[in-house]
């Protein structure tokens, strides 16, 4: 019978074994840190690539910001606005005989002009202006950065309307504009009124007390039904317009189909604001 032999491990032996294992583990970690990492080069390339991308994005954003500040999103107006012939005053127009007015109205030039405008209008859909108001706020051009030279400047066409102050007196722009530097706003809708207000307020703050300056507003309603509705709401309109501006606020039912082209008045839902000089030239 063979007796089994018991092997006893002392505490000292256990401690020595653990110490040896820790030493080997530490040595392995140190050795791994000394060896080159096979992924280190790839990580460095990725980091450099990300840095280059960030730099390119920064440059593009900076270039876009500079371009936005220096160049308009719309083209500058390429021509002078207005009519070639100086409009007659209301007194001069009254002195014209019926024969003279009919000859002017039915002249070959006028007939050709109306025919061209009708063709142009027929090509546009009914909601064209309403759709365009969503792009650039209805703008189709930008005012040139400098004033139009005197030799190239044209005349503001004659527009007739009723004064908002009393709702009865009739005035013509051909009588109101000469002798004054005028800021003229043409509008047909409430949206256009707010548009004109945003443009006119800085001018009024700067030049309201200047005797040679005036702010002329033209509420154009060529549609007979809309014109009638505006006439019914004159009291409400007077509450919206300051009292000092009611003497230069015209409510007009005159058709501006011809004048729209001369003034680049392309969108009936947007306001158009013009800076007009004394108009005293020939």
DOBARO-930789 format. One record per residue (C-alpha): residue number from 0; residue in three letters; x, y, z. Coordinates in steps of 0.2 Angstrom, whole numbers, padded with zeros to 4 digits. Example, Ala and Ser with C-alpha at 12.3 -4.5 7.8 and 13.67 -1.06 7.14 Angstrom:
residues 2
<pt num="0" residu="ALA" px="0062" py="-0022" pz="0039"/>
<pt num="1" residu="SER" px="0068" py="-0005" pz="0036"/>
end
This chain:
residues 282
<pt num="0" residu="UNK" px="0000" py="0000" pz="0000"/>
<pt num="1" residu="UNK" px="0007" py="0016" pz="-0005"/>
<pt num="2" residu="UNK" px="0004" py="0031" pz="0005"/>
<pt num="3" residu="UNK" px="0000" py="0047" pz="-0004"/>
<pt num="4" residu="UNK" px="0012" py="0061" pz="-0002"/>
<pt num="5" residu="UNK" px="0005" py="0078" pz="0002"/>
<pt num="6" residu="UNK" px="0013" py="0093" pz="-0005"/>
<pt num="7" residu="UNK" px="0011" py="0108" pz="0005"/>
<pt num="8" residu="UNK" px="0014" py="0126" pz="-0001"/>
<pt num="9" residu="UNK" px="0020" py="0139" pz="0011"/>
<pt num="10" residu="UNK" px="0014" py="0156" pz="0010"/>
<pt num="11" residu="UNK" px="0031" py="0162" pz="0005"/>
<pt num="12" residu="UNK" px="0031" py="0152" pz="-0011"/>
<pt num="13" residu="UNK" px="0014" py="0159" pz="-0016"/>
<pt num="14" residu="UNK" px="0020" py="0177" pz="-0014"/>
<pt num="15" residu="UNK" px="0035" py="0173" pz="-0024"/>
<pt num="16" residu="UNK" px="0025" py="0166" pz="-0038"/>
<pt num="17" residu="UNK" px="0013" py="0181" pz="-0039"/>
<pt num="18" residu="UNK" px="0028" py="0193" pz="-0039"/>
<pt num="19" residu="UNK" px="0036" py="0183" pz="-0053"/>
<pt num="20" residu="UNK" px="0020" py="0185" pz="-0063"/>
<pt num="21" residu="UNK" px="0018" py="0203" pz="-0060"/>
<pt num="22" residu="UNK" px="0036" py="0206" pz="-0065"/>
<pt num="23" residu="UNK" px="0033" py="0197" pz="-0081"/>
<pt num="24" residu="UNK" px="0017" py="0206" pz="-0085"/>
<pt num="25" residu="UNK" px="0026" py="0223" pz="-0082"/>
<pt num="26" residu="UNK" px="0040" py="0218" pz="-0093"/>
<pt num="27" residu="UNK" px="0028" py="0213" pz="-0107"/>
<pt num="28" residu="UNK" px="0019" py="0230" pz="-0106"/>
<pt num="29" residu="UNK" px="0035" py="0239" pz="-0106"/>
<pt num="30" residu="UNK" px="0041" py="0229" pz="-0121"/>
<pt num="31" residu="UNK" px="0025" py="0232" pz="-0130"/>
<pt num="32" residu="UNK" px="0027" py="0251" pz="-0127"/>
<pt num="33" residu="UNK" px="0044" py="0250" pz="-0135"/>
<pt num="34" residu="UNK" px="0038" py="0241" pz="-0150"/>
<pt num="35" residu="UNK" px="0031" py="0252" pz="-0165"/>
<pt num="36" residu="UNK" px="0012" py="0252" pz="-0166"/>
<pt num="37" residu="UNK" px="0006" py="0246" pz="-0183"/>
<pt num="38" residu="UNK" px="-0009" py="0257" pz="-0183"/>
<pt num="39" residu="UNK" px="0000" py="0273" pz="-0177"/>
<pt num="40" residu="UNK" px="0004" py="0278" pz="-0195"/>
<pt num="41" residu="UNK" px="-0014" py="0276" pz="-0200"/>
<pt num="42" residu="UNK" px="-0021" py="0285" pz="-0185"/>
<pt num="43" residu="UNK" px="-0009" py="0300" pz="-0189"/>
<pt num="44" residu="UNK" px="-0015" py="0300" pz="-0207"/>
<pt num="45" residu="UNK" px="-0033" py="0300" pz="-0202"/>
<pt num="46" residu="UNK" px="-0030" py="0315" pz="-0190"/>
<pt num="47" residu="UNK" px="-0021" py="0325" pz="-0203"/>
<pt num="48" residu="UNK" px="-0035" py="0321" pz="-0215"/>
<pt num="49" residu="UNK" px="-0048" py="0327" pz="-0203"/>
<pt num="50" residu="UNK" px="-0038" py="0343" pz="-0199"/>
<pt num="51" residu="UNK" px="-0036" py="0347" pz="-0218"/>
<pt num="52" residu="UNK" px="-0055" py="0345" pz="-0220"/>
<pt num="53" residu="UNK" px="-0059" py="0357" pz="-0206"/>
<pt num="54" residu="UNK" px="-0047" py="0369" pz="-0213"/>
<pt num="55" residu="UNK" px="-0055" py="0368" pz="-0231"/>
<pt num="56" residu="UNK" px="-0072" py="0370" pz="-0223"/>
<pt num="57" residu="UNK" px="-0066" py="0386" pz="-0213"/>
<pt num="58" residu="UNK" px="-0059" py="0393" pz="-0229"/>
<pt num="59" residu="UNK" px="-0075" py="0390" pz="-0239"/>
<pt num="60" residu="UNK" px="-0086" py="0398" pz="-0226"/>
<pt num="61" residu="UNK" px="-0074" py="0413" pz="-0225"/>
<pt num="62" residu="UNK" px="-0075" py="0415" pz="-0244"/>
<pt num="63" residu="UNK" px="-0094" py="0413" pz="-0244"/>
<pt num="64" residu="UNK" px="-0096" py="0426" pz="-0231"/>
<pt num="65" residu="UNK" px="-0085" py="0438" pz="-0241"/>
<pt num="66" residu="UNK" px="-0094" py="0435" pz="-0257"/>
<pt num="67" residu="UNK" px="-0110" py="0438" pz="-0248"/>
<pt num="68" residu="UNK" px="-0105" py="0454" pz="-0242"/>
<pt num="69" residu="UNK" px="-0097" py="0460" pz="-0258"/>
<pt num="70" residu="UNK" px="-0109" py="0454" pz="-0271"/>
<pt num="71" residu="UNK" px="-0128" py="0456" pz="-0271"/>
<pt num="72" residu="UNK" px="-0139" py="0440" pz="-0274"/>
<pt num="73" residu="UNK" px="-0148" py="0449" pz="-0287"/>
<pt num="74" residu="UNK" px="-0142" py="0459" pz="-0303"/>
<pt num="75" residu="UNK" px="-0140" py="0478" pz="-0302"/>
<pt num="76" residu="UNK" px="-0153" py="0487" pz="-0312"/>
<pt num="77" residu="UNK" px="-0145" py="0489" pz="-0330"/>
<pt num="78" residu="UNK" px="-0155" py="0505" pz="-0335"/>
<pt num="79" residu="UNK" px="-0162" py="0521" pz="-0330"/>
<pt num="80" residu="UNK" px="-0180" py="0521" pz="-0324"/>
<pt num="81" residu="UNK" px="-0194" py="0533" pz="-0330"/>
<pt num="82" residu="UNK" px="-0201" py="0540" pz="-0346"/>
<pt num="83" residu="UNK" px="-0192" py="0550" pz="-0359"/>
<pt num="84" residu="UNK" px="-0204" py="0565" pz="-0360"/>
<pt num="85" residu="UNK" px="-0207" py="0576" pz="-0346"/>
<pt num="86" residu="UNK" px="-0225" py="0573" pz="-0340"/>
<pt num="87" residu="UNK" px="-0237" py="0588" pz="-0342"/>
<pt num="88" residu="UNK" px="-0244" py="0596" pz="-0326"/>
<pt num="89" residu="UNK" px="-0263" py="0594" pz="-0322"/>
<pt num="90" residu="UNK" px="-0266" py="0611" pz="-0329"/>
<pt num="91" residu="UNK" px="-0257" py="0608" pz="-0345"/>
<pt num="92" residu="UNK" px="-0266" py="0592" pz="-0348"/>
<pt num="93" residu="UNK" px="-0283" py="0600" pz="-0345"/>
<pt num="94" residu="UNK" px="-0279" py="0613" pz="-0358"/>
<pt num="95" residu="UNK" px="-0276" py="0599" pz="-0371"/>
<pt num="96" residu="UNK" px="-0291" py="0597" pz="-0383"/>
<pt num="97" residu="UNK" px="-0301" py="0581" pz="-0384"/>
<pt num="98" residu="UNK" px="-0294" py="0579" pz="-0402"/>
<pt num="99" residu="UNK" px="-0276" py="0580" pz="-0396"/>
<pt num="100" residu="UNK" px="-0279" py="0568" pz="-0382"/>
<pt num="101" residu="UNK" px="-0287" py="0555" pz="-0393"/>
<pt num="102" residu="UNK" px="-0273" py="0557" pz="-0406"/>
<pt num="103" residu="UNK" px="-0260" py="0554" pz="-0393"/>
<pt num="104" residu="UNK" px="-0270" py="0539" pz="-0386"/>
<pt num="105" residu="UNK" px="-0273" py="0531" pz="-0403"/>
<pt num="106" residu="UNK" px="-0256" py="0535" pz="-0411"/>
<pt num="107" residu="UNK" px="-0247" py="0520" pz="-0419"/>
<pt num="108" residu="UNK" px="-0233" py="0521" pz="-0405"/>
<pt num="109" residu="UNK" px="-0246" py="0520" pz="-0391"/>
<pt num="110" residu="UNK" px="-0256" py="0506" pz="-0400"/>
<pt num="111" residu="UNK" px="-0240" py="0496" pz="-0402"/>
<pt num="112" residu="UNK" px="-0235" py="0498" pz="-0384"/>
<pt num="113" residu="UNK" px="-0252" py="0492" pz="-0378"/>
<pt num="114" residu="UNK" px="-0252" py="0477" pz="-0389"/>
<pt num="115" residu="UNK" px="-0234" py="0472" pz="-0383"/>
<pt num="116" residu="UNK" px="-0240" py="0474" pz="-0365"/>
<pt num="117" residu="UNK" px="-0255" py="0463" pz="-0368"/>
<pt num="118" residu="UNK" px="-0244" py="0450" pz="-0375"/>
<pt num="119" residu="UNK" px="-0232" py="0451" pz="-0361"/>
<pt num="120" residu="UNK" px="-0246" py="0450" pz="-0348"/>
<pt num="121" residu="UNK" px="-0254" py="0435" pz="-0357"/>
<pt num="122" residu="UNK" px="-0238" py="0425" pz="-0355"/>
<pt num="123" residu="UNK" px="-0239" py="0427" pz="-0336"/>
<pt num="124" residu="UNK" px="-0249" py="0415" pz="-0325"/>
<pt num="125" residu="UNK" px="-0262" py="0423" pz="-0313"/>
<pt num="126" residu="UNK" px="-0252" py="0418" pz="-0298"/>
<pt num="127" residu="UNK" px="-0234" py="0423" pz="-0305"/>
<pt num="128" residu="UNK" px="-0232" py="0438" pz="-0294"/>
<pt num="129" residu="UNK" px="-0238" py="0429" pz="-0279"/>
<pt num="130" residu="UNK" px="-0225" py="0415" pz="-0282"/>
<pt num="131" residu="UNK" px="-0211" py="0427" pz="-0285"/>
<pt num="132" residu="UNK" px="-0214" py="0436" pz="-0268"/>
<pt num="133" residu="UNK" px="-0207" py="0421" pz="-0260"/>
<pt num="134" residu="UNK" px="-0190" py="0423" pz="-0269"/>
<pt num="135" residu="UNK" px="-0179" py="0437" pz="-0262"/>
<pt num="136" residu="UNK" px="-0195" py="0445" pz="-0254"/>
<pt num="137" residu="UNK" px="-0202" py="0449" pz="-0272"/>
<pt num="138" residu="UNK" px="-0186" py="0458" pz="-0278"/>
<pt num="139" residu="UNK" px="-0181" py="0456" pz="-0296"/>
<pt num="140" residu="UNK" px="-0167" py="0468" pz="-0296"/>
<pt num="141" residu="UNK" px="-0155" py="0479" pz="-0285"/>
<pt num="142" residu="UNK" px="-0153" py="0497" pz="-0285"/>
<pt num="143" residu="UNK" px="-0136" py="0503" pz="-0292"/>
<pt num="144" residu="UNK" px="-0123" py="0508" pz="-0279"/>
<pt num="145" residu="UNK" px="-0122" py="0525" pz="-0287"/>
<pt num="146" residu="UNK" px="-0135" py="0538" pz="-0292"/>
<pt num="147" residu="UNK" px="-0140" py="0539" pz="-0310"/>
<pt num="148" residu="UNK" px="-0131" py="0553" pz="-0319"/>
<pt num="149" residu="UNK" px="-0141" py="0569" pz="-0324"/>
<pt num="150" residu="UNK" px="-0139" py="0566" pz="-0343"/>
<pt num="151" residu="UNK" px="-0146" py="0548" pz="-0342"/>
<pt num="152" residu="UNK" px="-0159" py="0552" pz="-0329"/>
<pt num="153" residu="UNK" px="-0178" py="0551" pz="-0335"/>
<pt num="154" residu="UNK" px="-0194" py="0558" pz="-0328"/>
<pt num="155" residu="UNK" px="-0206" py="0550" pz="-0316"/>
<pt num="156" residu="UNK" px="-0223" py="0547" pz="-0325"/>
<pt num="157" residu="UNK" px="-0238" py="0556" pz="-0320"/>
<pt num="158" residu="UNK" px="-0250" py="0547" pz="-0308"/>
<pt num="159" residu="UNK" px="-0266" py="0554" pz="-0302"/>
<pt num="160" residu="UNK" px="-0274" py="0550" pz="-0285"/>
<pt num="161" residu="UNK" px="-0285" py="0556" pz="-0271"/>
<pt num="162" residu="UNK" px="-0277" py="0563" pz="-0255"/>
<pt num="163" residu="UNK" px="-0279" py="0553" pz="-0240"/>
<pt num="164" residu="UNK" px="-0281" py="0568" pz="-0229"/>
<pt num="165" residu="UNK" px="-0299" py="0572" pz="-0235"/>
<pt num="166" residu="UNK" px="-0303" py="0558" pz="-0248"/>
<pt num="167" residu="UNK" px="-0309" py="0571" pz="-0260"/>
<pt num="168" residu="UNK" px="-0295" py="0582" pz="-0267"/>
<pt num="169" residu="UNK" px="-0286" py="0575" pz="-0283"/>
<pt num="170" residu="UNK" px="-0268" py="0577" pz="-0285"/>
<pt num="171" residu="UNK" px="-0255" py="0573" pz="-0299"/>
<pt num="172" residu="UNK" px="-0237" py="0567" pz="-0296"/>
<pt num="173" residu="UNK" px="-0233" py="0580" pz="-0310"/>
<pt num="174" residu="UNK" px="-0238" py="0594" pz="-0298"/>
<pt num="175" residu="UNK" px="-0231" py="0587" pz="-0282"/>
<pt num="176" residu="UNK" px="-0214" py="0581" pz="-0287"/>
<pt num="177" residu="UNK" px="-0206" py="0597" pz="-0295"/>
<pt num="178" residu="UNK" px="-0196" py="0607" pz="-0283"/>
<pt num="179" residu="UNK" px="-0194" py="0594" pz="-0270"/>
<pt num="180" residu="UNK" px="-0182" py="0579" pz="-0267"/>
<pt num="181" residu="UNK" px="-0195" py="0565" pz="-0265"/>
<pt num="182" residu="UNK" px="-0195" py="0547" pz="-0259"/>
<pt num="183" residu="UNK" px="-0209" py="0539" pz="-0269"/>
<pt num="184" residu="UNK" px="-0216" py="0523" pz="-0263"/>
<pt num="185" residu="UNK" px="-0229" py="0513" pz="-0274"/>
<pt num="186" residu="UNK" px="-0239" py="0499" pz="-0265"/>
<pt num="187" residu="UNK" px="-0254" py="0489" pz="-0268"/>
<pt num="188" residu="UNK" px="-0255" py="0477" pz="-0253"/>
<pt num="189" residu="UNK" px="-0253" py="0476" pz="-0235"/>
<pt num="190" residu="UNK" px="-0237" py="0466" pz="-0237"/>
<pt num="191" residu="UNK" px="-0231" py="0480" pz="-0249"/>
<pt num="192" residu="UNK" px="-0235" py="0493" pz="-0235"/>
<pt num="193" residu="UNK" px="-0224" py="0485" pz="-0223"/>
<pt num="194" residu="UNK" px="-0210" py="0483" pz="-0236"/>
<pt num="195" residu="UNK" px="-0211" py="0502" pz="-0240"/>
<pt num="196" residu="UNK" px="-0211" py="0506" pz="-0221"/>
<pt num="197" residu="UNK" px="-0195" py="0496" pz="-0219"/>
<pt num="198" residu="UNK" px="-0186" py="0507" pz="-0232"/>
<pt num="199" residu="UNK" px="-0194" py="0524" pz="-0228"/>
<pt num="200" residu="UNK" px="-0191" py="0524" pz="-0209"/>
<pt num="201" residu="UNK" px="-0172" py="0528" pz="-0210"/>
<pt num="202" residu="UNK" px="-0175" py="0542" pz="-0222"/>
<pt num="203" residu="UNK" px="-0189" py="0550" pz="-0212"/>
<pt num="204" residu="UNK" px="-0178" py="0549" pz="-0197"/>
<pt num="205" residu="UNK" px="-0164" py="0558" pz="-0206"/>
<pt num="206" residu="UNK" px="-0174" py="0571" pz="-0217"/>
<pt num="207" residu="UNK" px="-0191" py="0573" pz="-0209"/>
<pt num="208" residu="UNK" px="-0187" py="0591" pz="-0204"/>
<pt num="209" residu="UNK" px="-0179" py="0595" pz="-0221"/>
<pt num="210" residu="UNK" px="-0190" py="0607" pz="-0231"/>
<pt num="211" residu="UNK" px="-0184" py="0601" pz="-0248"/>
<pt num="212" residu="UNK" px="-0188" py="0583" pz="-0244"/>
<pt num="213" residu="UNK" px="-0205" py="0574" pz="-0245"/>
<pt num="214" residu="UNK" px="-0211" py="0556" pz="-0244"/>
<pt num="215" residu="UNK" px="-0224" py="0553" pz="-0257"/>
<pt num="216" residu="UNK" px="-0234" py="0537" pz="-0255"/>
<pt num="217" residu="UNK" px="-0245" py="0530" pz="-0269"/>
<pt num="218" residu="UNK" px="-0258" py="0517" pz="-0264"/>
<pt num="219" residu="UNK" px="-0261" py="0509" pz="-0282"/>
<pt num="220" residu="UNK" px="-0277" py="0500" pz="-0284"/>
<pt num="221" residu="UNK" px="-0281" py="0498" pz="-0303"/>
<pt num="222" residu="UNK" px="-0294" py="0484" pz="-0300"/>
<pt num="223" residu="UNK" px="-0311" py="0493" pz="-0298"/>
<pt num="224" residu="UNK" px="-0317" py="0481" pz="-0284"/>
<pt num="225" residu="UNK" px="-0301" py="0483" pz="-0274"/>
<pt num="226" residu="UNK" px="-0301" py="0502" pz="-0277"/>
<pt num="227" residu="UNK" px="-0319" py="0503" pz="-0270"/>
<pt num="228" residu="UNK" px="-0315" py="0493" pz="-0255"/>
<pt num="229" residu="UNK" px="-0300" py="0504" pz="-0251"/>
<pt num="230" residu="UNK" px="-0311" py="0519" pz="-0253"/>
<pt num="231" residu="UNK" px="-0323" py="0512" pz="-0240"/>
<pt num="232" residu="UNK" px="-0309" py="0509" pz="-0228"/>
<pt num="233" residu="UNK" px="-0301" py="0526" pz="-0229"/>
<pt num="234" residu="UNK" px="-0304" py="0530" pz="-0210"/>
<pt num="235" residu="UNK" px="-0295" py="0514" pz="-0205"/>
<pt num="236" residu="UNK" px="-0281" py="0519" pz="-0217"/>
<pt num="237" residu="UNK" px="-0280" py="0537" pz="-0209"/>
<pt num="238" residu="UNK" px="-0277" py="0529" pz="-0192"/>
<pt num="239" residu="UNK" px="-0262" py="0519" pz="-0199"/>
<pt num="240" residu="UNK" px="-0254" py="0534" pz="-0208"/>
<pt num="241" residu="UNK" px="-0247" py="0548" pz="-0198"/>
<pt num="242" residu="UNK" px="-0256" py="0564" pz="-0200"/>
<pt num="243" residu="UNK" px="-0241" py="0573" pz="-0206"/>
<pt num="244" residu="UNK" px="-0239" py="0561" pz="-0221"/>
<pt num="245" residu="UNK" px="-0258" py="0561" pz="-0226"/>
<pt num="246" residu="UNK" px="-0255" py="0576" pz="-0237"/>
<pt num="247" residu="UNK" px="-0243" py="0567" pz="-0248"/>
<pt num="248" residu="UNK" px="-0253" py="0550" pz="-0248"/>
<pt num="249" residu="UNK" px="-0262" py="0547" pz="-0264"/>
<pt num="250" residu="UNK" px="-0275" py="0533" pz="-0267"/>
<pt num="251" residu="UNK" px="-0275" py="0530" pz="-0285"/>
<pt num="252" residu="UNK" px="-0286" py="0519" pz="-0296"/>
<pt num="253" residu="UNK" px="-0276" py="0523" pz="-0312"/>
<pt num="254" residu="UNK" px="-0271" py="0509" pz="-0322"/>
<pt num="255" residu="UNK" px="-0252" py="0507" pz="-0321"/>
<pt num="256" residu="UNK" px="-0249" py="0494" pz="-0334"/>
<pt num="257" residu="UNK" px="-0239" py="0505" pz="-0345"/>
<pt num="258" residu="UNK" px="-0230" py="0514" pz="-0330"/>
<pt num="259" residu="UNK" px="-0225" py="0497" pz="-0322"/>
<pt num="260" residu="UNK" px="-0213" py="0493" pz="-0336"/>
<pt num="261" residu="UNK" px="-0205" py="0511" pz="-0336"/>
<pt num="262" residu="UNK" px="-0203" py="0510" pz="-0317"/>
<pt num="263" residu="UNK" px="-0198" py="0491" pz="-0317"/>
<pt num="264" residu="UNK" px="-0213" py="0489" pz="-0306"/>
<pt num="265" residu="UNK" px="-0212" py="0470" pz="-0309"/>
<pt num="266" residu="UNK" px="-0222" py="0463" pz="-0294"/>
<pt num="267" residu="UNK" px="-0239" py="0470" pz="-0288"/>
<pt num="268" residu="UNK" px="-0237" py="0462" pz="-0271"/>
<pt num="269" residu="UNK" px="-0221" py="0471" pz="-0267"/>
<pt num="270" residu="UNK" px="-0217" py="0489" pz="-0264"/>
<pt num="271" residu="UNK" px="-0206" py="0499" pz="-0275"/>
<pt num="272" residu="UNK" px="-0197" py="0514" pz="-0268"/>
<pt num="273" residu="UNK" px="-0189" py="0528" pz="-0279"/>
<pt num="274" residu="UNK" px="-0178" py="0543" pz="-0275"/>
<pt num="275" residu="UNK" px="-0183" py="0557" pz="-0287"/>
<pt num="276" residu="UNK" px="-0175" py="0574" pz="-0289"/>
<pt num="277" residu="UNK" px="-0184" py="0590" pz="-0292"/>
<pt num="278" residu="UNK" px="-0188" py="0585" pz="-0310"/>
<pt num="279" residu="UNK" px="-0187" py="0603" pz="-0316"/>
<pt num="280" residu="UNK" px="-0177" py="0599" pz="-0332"/>
<pt num="281" residu="UNK" px="-0183" py="0599" pz="-0349"/>
end
